Amino acid sequence: MEEGNVLLSDGAESNIMGGFDNPSSSAIEDEPLDIKCYEAKLRKKLKFFFMNPIEKWKTKRRFPYKFLVQIIKIALVTIQISLFAHTRYNYVNYAWNNRITFSNLFLMGWDSVREVYSYPPSIGPLAIYKQIDFYKAINHALSGYKNINGTIGPYSYANENNYMTPPSLCVYQYKKGYIFGFNESYVFNNEVVKECCQVSLNRSHIEQDICIDKSKIEFSALVKATLDFPLKTVNFNVAGLLSQPDCYQFNITIVLDNAGMDGQMVLSLDTEPIRLQCKGNVEYITNNTIIAIITTTLNVSVILICALSFVLCVRAIARAQQLKQETVNFFLQYNQRDLSLEGRWEFWNLWYIMIIINDILIIIGSCIKEEIERKQVVGDQWNTCSVCLGTGNLLVWFGVLRYLGFFKTYNVVILTLKKAFPKVIRFLLCALLIYAGFTFCGWLVLGPYHIKFRTLASTSECLFSLINGDDMFATFSIITVKSTTLWWYSRIYLYSFISLYIYVVLSLFISIIMDAYETIKLYYKEGFPKNDLQIFMSERAEEIFFEREDLFPRPQRRNNIRSIVRGLCCCNIAWKTLSKGQPCKIEDNTNFWPFCTEGSKNILTAHNGMHLDVNPMRHLSSCSPSTVIQLDKT
C-alpha cells in the first residue's frame, strides 16, 4: 500500500454500508442512512425550488423562460392596448359629438353652454314647464327628423331606400291620477300604463303629427314620454394607419321625464351607436384586408402568449403543491410534527396567481376585441373589452415588481408592503367604520341643502376629497340653508371630520407604514425571522452529510477542453475501477467533481490521495449528488 492511501477492509465497508442494508442500525448515526439521504435530497430540492431565476441560472444554468414569456407578453399586450385605446377613444368621441349634434337638432331650447360639463353646474337642467311646451318639444324633434337631409352631418334614414321610418311615441301614465287641490282630494292608482303609436309625418301641419289624442294625456298622471327613431351614417375620419371608415346606426331616444311630479319636466336625449358592416368600399378593400390581418395576428399572438403563460404558471403551482405534500409527509413521518401554516403558505406563489388572473382577463378581452374589429358585437362590449384588457394590463405591469424584488434595493418596497398589510387592513377596518358614520350622517342632514351631499355616493366622494384637502372652502360655502341650527351643525360636522382624518387617522396610517419599513431595515441587518420550513432548509447535514465543497475545496478550475476531457476520463476510470472492486486513485490536481456524471458522483469519494475499496453498487443511487459519506483517515 502506498503512503497516504487508505484501504478499507471488508469490515469497515460493512460498517459504513450497513445503514443501507439495515435501516434500524447505523455505525455513525442513530437514524438510518437512507433517511438521512432522503432528508438531504429533500432539503436540496426545497432550496432549489425557492431560488429566484437569477440564482437558478447561477446554480444550474437554467434559463428563466417564464421571465422571457412575461417580457414578451408585456410588449405584445402594451402594443395591443395602445392600439385599442386609440380606437376606443375615436369611437367614444365620435359617439359623444354626434350626441351633441342630435341635441342641437332635436331638443327644443338646447344651448351650446350645455355642451361642456362644469362643476358646479353653471346652468340648471333643460326642462319645460307648460303643457303647450310639451307638444312643442315633440313637434320640434319631429321637424328636425323630417329635415335631416339639410344637416351638415351625412345622416340618412334607416330604411334601405332612405325613406323615413315613422318615429315611435310612447306615453307612460298612472292608470288613475286625478288631483283636486282645492279640497285636498285625489283619485290615484299607481299602476303605470304604457301607450305607444307610430307618428305619421306625411301631414302638412306639424301640430297634427302627434298620434295620441291630447284628451288622453293627463299631466297630473304623466310619468314620462319618449320619442324614438333611428338614423344611419358613415364615418370617414381615418385617424391612423390602422383606422378605416365605419358605418353606424344611431338609435335616438328623446325623454320627457316627469317622474318628480314637481312641475318641472326634464328634457334629455340619449343615443346608442351600433356599428354596421360597410358595403362598397372598393378603393379601400386592399388596405382593409391588410389591416384586418395585422390586427388579427396581434390578437392571436397575445392570446397564444397568455395561454402559454397560463400553462406555465399553473404547472408551477401544481408542482409546488406536490413538493408541499412531500414536505408535509416528511415532517409527519420523520419529525413527528406537522408543517406550520406559515410553512405551507410558502408554497403558494401569489405572483403566479396574479399572472393567471391577468392571463384570463387578457384572453377574454382579446377575444372580445377581435369580435369588435370583425363588427360581430354591438352595445356595451366596448366597455367590457376595455375593462378586461385594462385590468389585465395593470396586473401585467404589477407582475414586473416580482423581478425587481430580486434586487435588495427594490425588494424593500415589496417587503414593507407585505409586512404592513395585516396591520393596514385592521387599521382601515376601524377607520372605515368612522367614515361610514360620517357618510350616512352627512347624506341625511346636508343632502337636501348641498349639491355634494345629494346621494350617498356623492357624499362619500366629497368626504374622501376633503381628506386629501380638495375644494374645502367650496364645500363650506355652497351650502344653502335658512336654519341657523343646521348651519352651525354643518360647520361642526365638517370641522370634526377634517380634523380627525387629516391630523389623526392619516398620521397613524403613515406611522404604520414607517414602522414596517424600519422593521424590514432591521431584518436586513440582523436577519429575517424563519419559520420551520426555512429552518429546515438552512440546516446543514449532520456528521454524515454535508456539501462536497466543504470537504473538497475547489481548485482554480481550468475551463479548457483539455481539463474537461481529463475530468470526463477520470470519471470513467473511477466508475469502471470501483465497479470491479479495485482501488482508484484520484490525483490532487484533477478537477474531478465538476465534470463527473450523476452516477459517478454517487460513488463514495476519494480525495487527497485516499484509496477506496468498496462495492459501490448498493443503495448509493438514492443519495443526493451534493452529499458524500465521511471517511476517517485510518
Sequence and secondary structure as in RCSB ss.txt:
>XXXX:A:sequence
MEEGNVLLSDGAESNIMGGFDNPSSSAIEDEPLDIKCYEAKLRKKLKFFFMNPIEKWKTKRRFPYKFLVQIIKIA
LVTIQISLFAHTRYNYVNYAWNNRITFSNLFLMGWDSVREVYSYPPSIGPLAIYKQIDFYKAINHALSGYKNING
TIGPYSYANENNYMTPPSLCVYQYKKGYIFGFNESYVFNNEVVKECCQVSLNRSHIEQDICIDKSKIEFSALVKA
TLDFPLKTVNFNVAGLLSQPDCYQFNITIVLDNAGMDGQMVLSLDTEPIRLQCKGNVEYITNNTIIAIITTTLNV
SVILICALSFVLCVRAIARAQQLKQETVNFFLQYNQRDLSLEGRWEFWNLWYIMIIINDILIIIGSCIKEEIERK
QVVGDQWNTCSVCLGTGNLLVWFGVLRYLGFFKTYNVVILTLKKAFPKVIRFLLCALLIYAGFTFCGWLVLGPYH
IKFRTLASTSECLFSLINGDDMFATFSIITVKSTTLWWYSRIYLYSFISLYIYVVLSLFISIIMDAYETIKLYYK
EGFPKNDLQIFMSERAEEIFFEREDLFPRPQRRNNIRSIVRGLCCCNIAWKTLSKGQPCKIEDNTNFWPFCTEGS
KNILTAHNGMHLDVNPMRHLSSCSPSTVIQLDKT
>XXXX:A:secstr
  TT     HHHHHHHHHHHH TT  SS SS HHHHHHHHHHHHHHHHHTS HHHHHHHH    HHHHHHHHHHH
HHHHHHHHHHHHHHHHHHHHHHHHHHHHHHHSTT  GGGGS  SS SS   EE SHHHHHHHHHHHHHHHHTGGG
SSS  EESSTT      EEEEEEEEEEEEEGGGTEEEEEEEEEEEEEE    SS GGG   S GGG  TTTEEEE
EEEEEEEEEE    STT   EEEEEEEEEEEE TT SS EEEEEEEEEEEE     GGGHHHHHHHHHHHHHHHH
HHHHHHHHHHHHHHHHHHHHHHHHHHHHHHHHHHSSS   HHHHHTT  HHHHHHHHHHHHHHHHHHHHHHHHTT
   TTHHHHHHHHHHHHHHHHHHHHHHHHTTSHHHHHHHHHHHHHHHHHHHHHHHHHHHHHHHHHHHHHHHGGG 
GGGSSHHHHHHHHHHHHTT SHHHHHHH   S HHHHHHHHHHHHHHHHHIIIIIHHHHHHHHHHHHHHHHHHHH
H     HHHHHHH    TT  BHHHHS       SHHHHHHHHHHHHHHHHHHHTT      TT   GGG  HHH
HTS    TT      TTSSGGGS TTB       
